Every structure is written in C-alpha cells, then in structure tokens.
Amino acid sequence: MELNVSPPTAVNPGLPLPDTSPYAALPLRPVRDPDQVLFEIGLWLTGLEGFLCNWERISRDSQRTGDPDANWAKEFRLSYSALIICSNLNYELRKGLNAGSNAVFTEATGLTVKDCDGFLLELRELIVLNRDLMDSGTLKFETWKAWNQFLVDKLRKLPLTAKFSQHWGDDGLQHLPSDLKHLLSNRTLSFSDRADLTEVLSRFAIIIRSLNVVGLMLKNDQPLKPTVLVFSKVYERSQDLIGFINSRLTRFQDESAELFASLDGASYTASLELKKVYQQELTGLVGIRPAPSIHARVETAYASLNDSFEQILAGFACLVDPNVVVTDLFPGIQLKIDRSLKLRSCLWKTLKAVQAAEADPQKTLVEAVRKELAAFMEEPAKYLFFKDRETLERFTEEVFATADNKDLVPILHRFGAYLETLFGLVNMRTVLASHPFEGN
C-alpha cells in the first residue's frame, strides 16, 4: 500500500475522546505498562529525528536530490505516520497515567496527565500542517527540505521530546535477562572489565529492545514502511556502540585477554551485520510500493540484526561464565534453533529428491518429489523468510501442474539450483553457527 497510516477522519484515534463521543462505549485495549509506552514514544521521536537528519542516506535514489521534478510524497507520508504513531502512544500513556495506579512511575519520571495534554496540542499542530502539505500536491525537493528543517527544529525545542528521548536511552541494564545482569556482578572480573561490559551490554539491550518494536509490528501484521525510522535510530545507536568498543580496544593493555577478543569480535560482527542490512535489505525501502516486498525486506533486516546481537550478548555471557546456558538467557533462541534445524534437514531431503528425479524422471521418483514438497509446504516452509516462500511456492505449483515427466526435467533442474542456494542461506543462519551440517 502507498499510504502507511490511514488519514484521520472525524476523530483522530491519537487524540483524547470526549465522554459524549460514540466511540466512548467501545471496548478499550488493555492499558500497557507506561514504561514500555514511554520507551516507544522516545524511540519513534528519536527515530523520526534521525530519519530527518539522515534522509539522504536512506533516500530511494541517490540521483533524486538533483531532480527538480522528483516527488517527495513518500517522505511526507513517513513523517506523518510517525507523528500519528506518537500521538496514539501519547494518548495511551495518558490513559495509563490517568488510571491512578502508577504513582511510582509518575514520581520517577515526573510525567503527568497535563504533560501529555500539552504534548498532544503540539503534535496536533504538526499533524495538521503535515497533512495540509500532503494535500497541496506540490511536494518538490524545496518543500521537503523546508518541512524537514522546520520539523527537526520544532521537535528539538519541545521540552517533553527531550524527556521522552532521554527515557528511551536510559537504563538498558534493566531490560537485560536477569541471569545476564547477575553475571555482571561476578567478582572474578576486574573493575575496569566489569565497567566496560556493563556499558556495552546496556547499549546492546537498548538496541534489541528497539528491534522488538519492529518484531511486534511484523507479528501483528501492521504497516511496515514506518519501521524505516526505527531502523534509522538502531543504525545510529549501533554505530555509536561500535565506536565505543573500538575506542576501548585501542586502550586495552592486554590484547591476549579473552575480553579483548570478545569485544573485537562483537565490533566486527555488528559492523558486518549493519553493512549487510543497511546496504542491501533496507536500501531504497522508502520508495518501495508493494507491501509484500516491504514485508520481506523488513523481516530479513529484523531477523539478521536481532539474532546476531542476541548471539553477541550470549558470547559475553559465556565469557563470564562458560557454564551458562544461552537458551536460558534468551529462550527464543532455542525455538529458532529447533526450527532452523528442521528447516535445513527438510530442505536437504527435498533437494536430494529433486536431484534424483531430474537424473531419472521415472514415475516413482517424481511422486517422491511431490510427496516431499507436500510435507515441506505443510510446516517447514513456514520457517523460511517471507521473500523465499513466494519463489518456493511458485516452483511447487509448477511441479504439481506439469503432467509430462519429460517436461518436468528442466523445471526440476531450475528448482534444484534454487534449493541449493536456499539451503546455503539457511545453513548460514546465525543460530546454526554451532550446529554444522552433517548430511551427505
């Protein structure tokens, strides 16, 4: 879909509703933890600012800036989507504060219902202005640049924006797995090593928690184009973390120490994943129109970053305590391992059946291929990335639709080559790094 967020009609769902509103009788969503809502507001606000300040890096086309006839409507829609999301979250935060059961949270953050109402008025002005610009029909580069600068300045001057943003970047340790936090109190670590690990793990925790927002949007089948803003902030924060680690490595006195090797490996792995994700999967995402293509890219980018960063944290945990069970720290890793192992095994069996039928397209071997494919599409195919499932389904339809076995040979040849490539990609998954393939 072109639009990521439907334009508001009579009522903006992000704005407080009067008691007389017909919507007041509708069942409301459960009030979430205000701390999580506040974190998400800070993430979207800082992500919006990061996108506005670095839009050239995530532009659809590097040559668009010099094209006087280029249309910048998609960038305007992204900023509009972000403001609507912040408005909805602000309203949700207001409900949580108004519930009267969050006195401790209010005291800790200093936020009140009155603050949310004031922030709402500021957001509403920006939303209306953004919408009017979208309706003007003259969204050339000069208009986008002026709106960009105005919005950045406005966001930076709002007092609550700074408070929301600060909360987003604070206290990452609080959201680490409890077992991992416990490891940081290990007295076998020197004070300096413990301080370095605490800082690194805290920053990684904030990045992973931010990525979880994207994961929930994927799970709930929400519009995904706005995730560009979240990924923009994740990139900025990850680069800062890599810079911190590299700076620490230059001051490390003992380069043979295990911590030095772990920090060096974390920096290298994070840099590699960032390059792969931001120079391949997310390049040009702003300009992509088909929803399936957007979903495929966002899913792959999220999985690559989240899995690799969790593995980095697990590596640090094993450094402190070699007996730690990684799946106890991140229970989701075990599920990913089990699914990836099953997917790899089934892919291998299907590949072998296809190769056998291609070499000798007799009826029994062709039927074996179709049987393997039917079983594969029943469950293991669900563990593939979205972008791979479409191609697999297309090949499967061809195999089942072709009646003449001789006509099936060239299809099986192409299918076999595709399965070999797909098998290699699955085998390279981060969660399978410690599970080498033993097939023959």
N, C-alpha and C positions, 0 to 999 in steps of 0.2 A: 504493500500500500504506500501511496505517496505521502499521506499525512500520518504522522505518528500518534497524534492525540487529536481526538475529535474536537472541533471548536465548540466553545460553550454556547448553550442555547439560552433558555430563560434563566437558568440557575447554574452558577459555576460550582461544581462539587467541592472545590477547594475553599469556598467561602462559607462562613457560618450561616446557617439557615434560621430564619425566624421561627418562633414557635407555631405561627399560624400557617407555615408552609405545608402544602400537601405531602411533601417529602418527609415531614417530621414523623409521620405514622409508620414509615417503612422501617423494617428491622435494620439495625446498625451493625457494622462489623465489630467484633470484639476489640476493645481498646488495647493496643500493644504497649509494651514496655516503653515508657517515654525516653529512656536512654537509647534504645535502638532507633526510635523515630528521630531523635535529635542527631544521632550519628548520621542517618541517611540524609537529613536536611543539609548538614555540613558537607557531606560527600557531594551532593548534587550542586550545591552552591560553589564549592571549590572546583568541582569538575567543570561547571559552566564557565567559570573564570579562566581555568586552564585551557579550555577549548577556544575561548575568545582570544586569548593571548597567543595561541599557537595554531590558529586555524590554517595557516599556510602549510604547516607540516601535515595536516590531515585533510588537505584540500582534495577535491575529486580529481583535479587535473592541474599539474604544475604550470600549465600554459594558460589556465583560465584567468589568472590575475591580469594578464595583459590583454585580454579580450574584452573590448568595451561593450559587446553585445551579450556577454555571458549573464545568465540568470542566477541570482543568489538566493532563490526562494527556499531551497532546502536548508541553507544555513539559518535563515529566519525561522523556519519551522522547528529546527533543533532548539534554538534559544527559547521559542515559545513553549515547546514541550517541557523544557527544563523548568521554566517559571511555573507552569501549571502543576508539575510534579511537586515543586517546593511549596506551592500553595496548598495542595492536598495534604502534604506531610505536616505543614504548619497547623492546618485545621485538626489533623489527627493528634498532634502534640497538645493543642489547646484542649481537646476533649480529655486527654489523659491528665492534664494539669487540673482541669475543672472537676475531675472525678473526686478530688479531695483525699485520695489515699496515697498521694505521692509527696508528702510534706518533706521527706528526707531528700528526695530528688530536687524539689524546689529550693530547699536550703543549700544544697550542694552546688547547684548551677546558677542560682539567682534568677531563674526564669519564672515569669508569672503569666497568667492569662492575659493581662494587659499588654505585656510584651508581644505576645502572639497577635493580638488585635492590631497593634501598631505596625508590626511587620506585614500583616495582611494588607493594610492600606497601601504600604509601599509597593508590595508585589502587584496589587491590583492595578496601580497606575502603569507599571511596566508591562503587565499583560495586555492592557488595553492599547497601549502605544504599539507594542509588538504586533498585535492583531491588526491595527489600523495600517501599519506599514505593509503587512502581508496582503491586505486588501487593496493597496494602492496600485499594484500592478507594475510598478517601476522599480524593480529590485535589482538595480545595477550595482557595480562594484562600489561606486562612491557612496551609495545609500547604505550598503552593508558595512563599509568602513566607518561611516559616521555613527551608525547604530552600535557597532562593536565598541568603539571608544566610549560612547555615552554609557552603555550598559556596564562596562568594566568600571568606569569612574563611579557610577551610581552604586554598584554593589560594594565597592571598597569603602564608601562613605557611610553605609548603613551600619549603625552600631551593632545590631543583632547579627549581621552577617559575620562579623569578626568573632562573636561569641559562639555561633554555630560552628564556624570553621575551626576554631580552637578546640572545641569538644571533639570534632572528628579526628583530630590528630593527637589527642591526649590519651595516655594510659593504655597503650596497646597491650601491656602485660596482663591486664585484667581479663583479656579475651583469649589468652593462650590456654591450651589444655592444662588442667590443674597439675597433672603429672609433670608436664614440661616446666611449669613455674616452680614446682618443688625441686627440680634438678638444679635450678639456678642458685639454690641455697647450699649446694654441695660445697663443703669446706675444703675439698681437695683442689678446688680451683683457686688460683691467686686472686687477689682483689682486682687487679687490672683486667685479668681474663674474664672474671665474672662481670665486671662493668661493661666490657666490650660485648659479651654475649647478651647481656640484658638489653643493651641498646639495639643490637642487631635483631634479636628476636621480637622486641617490641615493635620495631618498624615493619618487620615481616608480618606480624599479627594484624596490623592496621591494613596492610595491602590485601591480605587474604580475606579479612572481614569485608573490605570494599568489594572484592570479587564475588563474595557471597551474594551481594545485592544483584549482580548480573545473573548468578546461578538461579536465584529465585525468580527472576524475570523470565528466564528460559523455561523453568519448571511450570510457571503459571501461564505460559504462552502469551506474555504481554508484548506490546510493540517494542522492538529491539533497536531501532535506529538511535534512540536517545542514549544507549549504552556507550556511544562514542564519547560522551562526556565523562563517564565513569572511567573508561579505558584511558582517557587523556590524563586524568588525575593519577591513575595507577602507574602510568608511564613516568610521569613527573616524580612521583614518590619513589619508584623503583630506581630511577637514575640517581636520585639523592642518596639512596641506600648504597648503591654500588660505589658512588663517590666516597661515602663514609668508609666503607670496607677497604677500598683501595688506599685511602689516606692512612688508615690504621695499619695496613700491611707495610707501607713504606717506613713506619716507625717501629716495626716489630724487631726485637733484638735477636730472637732465636728463630730462624727460618726453617729449622728442622722440627719445630714443635708441631704437635697434632692440630692445635688451634689455628696455626698459620695455614696449614694445608686445607683445613675445613673452610676458613674464611676465603682463601684463594679459590677453592672450588665453588663456593657459593657465588662469588663475584662472577666467575667465568660462566657458570650455568645460567645465572639470572641474565647476564648480558646476551647470551646466546638465545635464550627464550624470547627476550624483548625484541631482539633483531628479527627473529623468525615471525613473531606475531605482528609487530608493528610495520614491518616492511613487506609482509606478504598478506596475511589474513585481513588486517584492518586497513590496508592501503586503499583509498578511494571509497571507503564504506559510506561516506556522506552522500555520494552521488548514486549509489546503487538503488534501484527501484523495486525489483521483485522481492517479495517477502521471504520466499524460500532461500534465496541467495544470501540475504541478510542473516537469516537464522543460521545457515550453515557456517558462515564466517564467524559470527559471534560465538557459537557453540565451540568451534575449534579453538578460537582465541582464549576463551574462558578456561577450557579444559587444559590447554597447554600451560598457561600461567599458573592456574590453581594447583595442578598436580605437581609441577616442578617446584613451586615454592613450598608446598607441604613436604615434599621429599627433602628439600634443603633443611627445613626445620627438624625433620626426623634425623637427618645426618648429624646435626648439632646435638640432638638428644643422645644419640649413640656415642658421640664423643665424650659426653659427661658420664654416661652410664652404659657400657657396652651390653648390659643385660636387659636394657629397656626393650619393651615390645612396641614396635612402631604402630601397630594396628590398635593398641590401647590408647595411644595419643590421638590418632586420627582414625576412628572406626570406619569412616567412609573409604579409607584406602583398601581395606580388606575386601569390601564389596567390589571395588574397581578391579582389584587383582583377580578375584574369582571370575568376574565377567570377562575380563580380558583373556584369561587363560582358556576359558570355554570358547570364546570367540576365535582365538588363534587355533585351537585344536579342530574346531568345526570347519574353519576356513581351509585348513590343511587337507582334511578329508575330502572336502568338496573339490579342491584344486586337483587332488590325485584322481578323483572320479572323472573330472572333466578331461584331464590329460589322457586317461585310459580310453575314454570314449572317442576322443579325437584321433588317437592312433588306430583304433579298431571300432568303427561305429556300428557294431552289431547291436541287436535289439536289447539284449540283457544289460550291456554296459550303458546304453543310452537311458534305459529305465533306471539304472543305478544312479545316474546323474540327476535325474528328475526327483528321485526319492531323497537324495542328499539335499537338493535345493529346497524341496518342500519342508524338510526338517529344519534346514538352516533359516529359512524365512519365518518359521514358526516362532523362534525365540532368539537365537544368537544374533540375527541381523539387527535386532533392536539395540545391541550394544555397539553398533557402528556409529560413527558421526553422521549427522543428517546428510551431509554433502555426498557421502559414499553410498547411502542407502538408495538414492534415486537411480544411480548408474546400475547398481546390483539388481534392482527391481526390473529395469529395462532389459538387461541381459536375460533374466529369469523368464520374463514374458516371451522373449524370442525363442528360448529353448523349449518352452511348453507349446508354443504356437507352431513350430516347424515340424511337419509330419514326416517329411522325407529325411531319412538319416544322412544321406549324402549331402543334402542342402545344409544339414546341421553342422558339418565339419568346419567350414570357415567361421561359423558363429562360435563354435567351441574353441577354435584357435584364438580368436579375439578375447573371448571370455577367460580363457586360461591365462593369457598375458595380463589381463586386468586383475585377476585373482592373485597372481604372483606379486604384482605391485602392491595390492591391498594387504596381502599377507606381510610383506616387508614393512609397511607403515604400522600395522598393528603390533608387529614384533618390536618396533622402536618405541612403543609407549613407555613413558617414564616408570609406570608402576610395574613393568615387566623387566626392569633393569637387572633385578636379582633372580630372574627366572628364565634362564637361557632355554631356547627351544631344543628339544631332544628328539624330534621326529626324524625320519629318514625317507 
